[in-house]
């Protein structure tokens, strides 16, 4: 997959992850999209290391599942981090 295709996949996966997760995540849409790209990268790395699967191409369902699951995990972690900051103040 090309670099631009990977970035687009991560951006869309971040938007889908934001729609899937209940509640409000801090950071707005821009942060969500950036975290989606990071999540797609981490999802691909973990998928390859643990399960031996990777990105097959932009239109592969396997690539989309990996990217969306990675984005959800990163958004959950981001929510825990930003949620703790807000409760201390």
N, C-alpha and C positions, 0 to 999 in steps of 0.2 A: 504494500500500500504506500502511496506517495505521502510526503510530509503534509501537503495541503489536505489530502483525503483524511489523514489521521486527525488533523486539527478540526476539520469539519465534523468528523465522527464524534470527537470529544465534545464539541460545542452542542451538537444535537443530543448526545447522551446526557449531558449536564442539564439541558432543558427538560428532557424526559424524566430524569431523576428528581428534579424539583417538582414536577407534576405528580410523581408517584408518592413522594414523602409527604406525610401529613404535617400540618402546622406551617409556621413561617420560619424560614431559614434566614439568618442575618446576612447582610452583604449585598443584597440586590441581585439583579440579573447578571451584571457583568462579573461579579465574583462567582456566581453560580456557574457561568459558562467557563470561566478559567478553572474552577474546581472540577468541572466536568472533563476538561482536557487532562488535568492531573489525574483524575479518577480513571480515565481510559488508559492512561499510561501505567498506572499502578495495577489496574485490573489485568492488563496484558502481561505485566511482569509476574504477578502472582499466578495468573492462569497458566503461564508457561512453566514457572518454577514448581508449582504444586501439582497441577493436573496435566501438564504436558500439552496444553492447547494454546493456540495463539491466534493472531489476526490472519484470516485467509484472504481478505479483500473487503472493500467498502460495502459491497452488497451481500456479504455473508452474514447469516443470522448469528453464527457463532461470534463474529466480531462485534455485533451489536449487543449481544447478551453480555459479553465480557466488559465492554465499555460502559454499559448502563449499570451493571452490578458494581463495578469499580467506582463510578460516579456517585452511586448511592452511599457506598461506604465512606467515601471522602466527604460527602455532604453531611452524613451523620456525625463524623468526627468533628467537622467544622461547626456543626450545631452545638455539640458538647463544649467545644472550646469557647465559642462566643456566648453561649448560655451561661457559663460560669463567670465570665467577665461581667456580664450584666447583673448577676445576682449579688456580686460583692459590693457594688456601689450603693 
